[in-house]
């Protein structure tokens, strides 16, 4: 599954220093959902993450857009918005 994780430049620097994004990692199934979340929260960076297993977040709307991963993420691709 491919997910899009919204973050800030400061958090991205922390991910690089630690070598990973520490679990749990939250992400969006659709790039447009991630872009909307970035606009709402003031985040400017989207990371593309490929993962095997992701679990839906039960309290997010619309259902089936937001997921979480129970693994540390070491590989991601940076997408600036």
Helices and strands as residue ranges (DSSP letters): E 2-7, H 9-18, E 25-28, H 31-41, E 45-50, E 55-56, E 66-69, E 77-80
